[in-house]
Amino acid sequence: MAVAGGGLFALSAAGVFDRSQPTTAPSTSASQTPATQPSQPPSTPKTPTTPTRPSSLAQPSSPALPRPTVRPSQPAPSHPRYVFPVGGCRADASQSHHDYPASDIFANVGCLFVAPVDGRVDEVTRVDTWDPKTNRGPDRGGLSVSIVGVDGVRYYGSHLSAIAAGIHPGLTVHAGQTLGRTGKTGSARVTPPHLHFGISWPTKPGAWWIRRGAVAPQQFLNSWHHGGQLSPVDTVAKTRRAYGVDRGCRAYC
């Protein structure tokens, strides 16, 4: 960011160059002044229309530089920052998942589930309705939160033990911000505690078969876990095109 300097050329505005008369005027006796001619006051220069500023506040004599502009055809690049979605304790992401693309990130109950990227909250489920007798697909996640990142990708975490206060659809969140805590709700009630993590493209509300995961997230989780910044944007876009028309749940419904 360029900052224009000021004050290096601020001489002469306070009258350094306005001494048109000698500093010591030649003495004149009263006898040299004619008695019939009244003495006239010395001529006074015209007062400028704009008051002269003190030298310490004078403006530079050089013209100000124009502000830099960003051309519409060359916008400044923007790169989202990615973080691993579990914080506060040890977490191990599974390198495979049954029936559809996702990862189970095994961690103790109460670890932080955080936003993996800046974005807005998409959907929130605050009630655990899973029943092992029916094992319905829409209920398996238990307590869950999904966000749509500034990169256009949706991220989903479920089996939470709690959802952070104030988290609601439409809320703007930032990478690393707590969304909830890991737990054993939904179908995790009969498994070790873990965060079910899915990556997909945004859909209309209620499309749980997409929201739970449509793109294998392992390579991205492994990158973020070690401080990398691998982005899923291209993979999600390619998978979305190959998926075609959405006619509902296709596997493990």
C-alpha positions as CSV (number, residue, x, y, z in Angstrom):
1,M,0.0,0.0,0.0
2,A,1.6,3.2,-1.1
3,V,1.4,6.2,1.2
4,A,2.2,9.7,0.0
5,G,4.7,11.6,2.1
6,G,4.2,15.2,3.2
7,G,6.1,18.1,4.8
8,L,9.5,17.8,3.0
9,F,8.7,20.7,0.7
10,A,6.8,22.8,3.2
11,L,9.1,25.9,3.1
12,S,8.2,29.4,2.1
13,A,4.5,29.2,2.7
14,A,4.8,31.3,5.9
15,G,6.6,34.2,4.2
16,V,10.3,33.2,3.9
17,F,10.4,34.8,0.4
18,D,8.1,37.8,1.0
19,R,10.8,40.3,2.3
20,S,10.7,42.9,-0.4
21,Q,12.1,45.6,2.0
22,P,15.5,45.6,3.7
23,T,15.3,44.4,7.3
24,T,16.7,47.8,8.5
25,A,15.2,50.9,6.9
26,P,17.4,54.1,6.4
27,S,16.8,56.7,9.1
28,T,14.9,59.8,8.1
29,S,14.9,63.0,10.4
30,A,11.8,65.0,11.0
31,S,13.3,68.0,9.2
32,Q,13.6,66.0,6.0
33,T,9.8,65.5,5.8
34,P,7.9,68.5,4.3
35,A,5.5,70.0,6.9
36,T,2.7,70.3,4.3
37,Q,2.8,66.6,3.4
38,P,1.4,64.3,6.1
39,S,3.3,61.2,6.7
40,Q,1.9,58.1,4.9
41,P,1.9,54.7,6.4
42,P,4.0,52.2,4.5
43,S,2.2,50.4,1.8
44,T,0.7,47.1,3.0
45,P,0.6,44.1,0.7
46,K,-2.9,42.9,-0.2
47,T,-4.2,40.2,2.1
48,P,-4.5,36.9,0.1
49,T,-8.0,35.6,-0.2
50,T,-6.9,32.3,1.4
51,P,-5.1,32.6,4.8
52,T,-1.5,31.5,4.7
53,R,-1.0,28.3,6.7
54,P,1.9,27.9,9.2
55,S,4.9,26.2,7.7
56,S,4.2,23.0,9.7
57,L,0.9,22.6,8.0
58,A,1.9,23.7,4.5
59,Q,1.0,21.4,1.6
60,P,3.7,19.9,-0.6
61,S,4.5,21.9,-3.6
62,S,4.5,18.7,-5.8
63,P,1.1,17.4,-7.0
64,A,-0.4,14.5,-5.0
65,L,0.0,11.1,-6.6
66,P,-3.2,9.5,-8.0
67,R,-4.6,6.6,-6.0
68,P,-3.9,3.2,-7.5
69,T,-6.9,1.5,-9.1
70,V,-7.6,-2.1,-9.7
71,R,-8.7,-2.9,-13.2
72,P,-11.9,-4.9,-13.5
73,S,-10.2,-7.3,-15.9
74,Q,-7.5,-8.1,-13.3
75,P,-9.1,-8.6,-9.9
76,A,-6.9,-9.3,-6.9
77,P,-6.6,-13.1,-6.4
78,S,-8.4,-14.6,-3.4
79,H,-7.4,-17.9,-1.9
80,P,-9.5,-19.4,0.9
81,R,-7.7,-20.7,3.9
82,Y,-8.5,-24.3,4.9
83,V,-8.1,-25.9,8.3
84,F,-8.6,-29.5,9.6
85,P,-12.2,-29.7,10.9
86,V,-11.4,-31.2,14.3
87,G,-9.5,-29.3,16.9
88,G,-8.6,-29.4,20.6
89,C,-7.5,-33.1,20.7
90,R,-6.1,-35.9,18.6
91,A,-8.2,-36.9,15.6
92,D,-7.6,-39.6,13.0
93,A,-9.4,-39.5,9.7
94,S,-10.4,-42.8,8.1
95,Q,-9.0,-43.4,4.6
96,S,-12.1,-45.1,3.3
97,H,-15.9,-45.2,3.9
98,H,-18.7,-47.7,3.3
99,D,-21.2,-47.3,0.5
100,Y,-20.6,-43.6,-0.4
101,P,-17.7,-41.1,-0.2
102,A,-17.1,-39.6,3.2
103,S,-14.6,-39.9,6.1
104,D,-15.1,-40.8,9.8
105,I,-12.7,-38.7,11.9
106,F,-12.3,-40.6,15.1
107,A,-11.9,-38.4,18.2
108,N,-13.0,-38.3,21.8
109,V,-16.4,-36.9,22.7
110,G,-16.3,-33.1,23.2
111,C,-13.5,-32.2,20.7
112,L,-14.2,-29.2,18.6
113,F,-15.8,-29.4,15.2
114,V,-14.7,-26.2,13.4
115,A,-15.5,-24.6,10.1
116,P,-12.9,-25.9,7.6
117,V,-13.1,-22.6,5.6
118,D,-14.8,-19.2,5.6
119,G,-18.5,-19.5,4.6
120,R,-22.1,-19.5,5.8
121,V,-24.1,-22.0,7.7
122,D,-26.3,-24.1,5.4
123,E,-28.3,-26.6,7.5
124,V,-28.5,-27.4,11.2
125,T,-30.1,-30.5,12.8
126,R,-30.5,-30.0,16.6
127,V,-32.6,-33.1,17.4
128,D,-31.4,-36.7,17.3
129,T,-34.2,-38.8,15.8
130,W,-32.2,-41.9,14.8
131,D,-33.8,-45.3,15.7
132,P,-31.7,-48.4,15.2
133,K,-34.8,-50.4,14.3
134,T,-35.5,-48.3,11.2
135,N,-32.0,-46.9,10.5
136,R,-33.4,-44.3,8.2
137,G,-30.9,-42.4,6.1
138,P,-32.2,-38.9,7.0
139,D,-31.7,-39.7,10.7
140,R,-28.3,-41.3,10.8
141,G,-26.4,-38.1,11.2
142,G,-27.9,-37.2,14.6
143,L,-26.9,-33.6,15.5
144,S,-25.2,-32.0,12.5
145,V,-24.1,-28.8,10.9
146,S,-23.3,-28.1,7.3
147,I,-21.7,-24.9,5.8
148,V,-21.2,-23.6,2.2
149,G,-17.7,-22.2,1.9
150,V,-16.6,-19.1,0.1
151,D,-15.1,-21.6,-2.4
152,G,-18.7,-22.8,-3.3
153,V,-18.2,-26.3,-1.7
154,R,-20.5,-27.7,1.0
155,Y,-18.9,-29.2,4.2
156,Y,-20.9,-31.4,6.5
157,G,-20.2,-32.7,10.0
158,S,-22.5,-35.0,12.0
159,H,-22.8,-37.2,15.1
160,L,-22.2,-34.1,17.2
161,S,-22.7,-34.1,21.0
162,A,-23.6,-30.4,20.9
163,I,-24.0,-27.5,18.5
164,A,-22.4,-24.2,19.4
165,A,-24.6,-21.4,20.6
166,G,-25.8,-19.0,17.9
167,I,-25.1,-21.4,15.0
168,H,-28.1,-21.1,12.6
169,P,-28.7,-21.2,8.8
170,G,-27.4,-18.1,7.0
171,L,-24.8,-17.2,9.7
172,T,-21.4,-16.1,8.4
173,V,-18.6,-18.2,9.9
174,H,-14.8,-18.2,9.6
175,A,-12.2,-20.9,9.2
176,G,-11.5,-22.4,12.6
177,Q,-14.7,-21.1,14.2
178,T,-16.4,-23.7,16.5
179,L,-19.6,-25.1,15.1
180,G,-20.1,-27.9,17.6
181,R,-18.5,-30.8,19.5
182,T,-17.8,-34.3,18.5
183,G,-20.0,-37.1,19.9
184,K,-22.0,-40.2,19.4
185,T,-25.5,-39.1,18.2
186,G,-27.3,-40.7,15.3
187,S,-25.9,-44.0,14.2
188,A,-22.6,-43.3,16.0
189,R,-24.5,-44.4,19.2
190,V,-23.3,-47.9,18.4
191,T,-19.8,-47.1,17.2
192,P,-16.7,-45.4,18.7
193,P,-17.2,-41.6,18.8
194,H,-16.3,-39.8,15.6
195,L,-17.2,-36.9,13.3
196,H,-18.7,-38.0,10.1
197,F,-17.3,-35.5,7.5
198,G,-18.7,-35.1,4.0
199,I,-17.9,-32.9,1.0
200,S,-20.4,-32.1,-1.7
201,W,-21.9,-29.3,-3.9
202,P,-24.8,-27.2,-2.5
203,T,-28.3,-28.4,-3.0
204,K,-31.8,-27.5,-1.9
205,P,-32.6,-28.2,1.7
206,G,-33.3,-31.8,2.7
207,A,-31.1,-33.5,0.1
208,W,-29.3,-35.5,2.8
209,W,-28.0,-38.2,0.3
210,I,-25.8,-35.5,-1.3
211,R,-25.1,-33.5,1.9
212,R,-23.7,-36.6,3.7
213,G,-20.9,-36.8,1.1
214,A,-20.5,-37.0,-2.6
215,V,-16.7,-36.5,-3.0
216,A,-14.0,-38.6,-1.2
217,P,-12.5,-36.1,1.3
218,Q,-9.4,-38.0,2.4
219,Q,-6.8,-36.3,0.3
220,F,-8.0,-32.9,1.4
221,L,-8.3,-33.9,5.1
222,N,-4.7,-35.3,4.9
223,S,-3.5,-32.1,3.4
224,W,-5.2,-29.8,6.0
225,H,-4.1,-32.0,8.9
226,H,-0.5,-31.2,8.0
227,G,-1.0,-27.5,7.3
228,G,-1.5,-27.9,3.5
229,Q,-4.0,-26.0,1.4
230,L,-5.3,-28.5,-1.1
231,S,-8.6,-27.3,-2.5
232,P,-11.5,-29.6,-3.4
233,V,-13.1,-27.1,-5.7
234,D,-12.1,-28.7,-9.0
235,T,-12.8,-32.2,-7.8
236,V,-16.3,-31.2,-6.6
237,A,-17.1,-29.5,-9.9
238,K,-16.0,-32.5,-12.0
239,T,-17.9,-34.9,-9.8
240,R,-21.0,-32.7,-10.0
241,R,-21.0,-32.8,-13.8
242,A,-20.5,-36.6,-13.8
243,Y,-23.3,-37.1,-11.3
244,G,-26.0,-35.9,-13.7
245,V,-29.6,-35.4,-12.7
246,D,-30.4,-35.9,-9.1
247,R,-33.2,-38.4,-8.7
248,G,-32.8,-39.0,-5.0
249,C,-30.8,-41.5,-2.9
250,R,-28.8,-44.0,-4.9
251,A,-27.0,-46.1,-2.2
252,Y,-27.4,-46.9,1.5
253,C,-30.7,-45.2,1.7
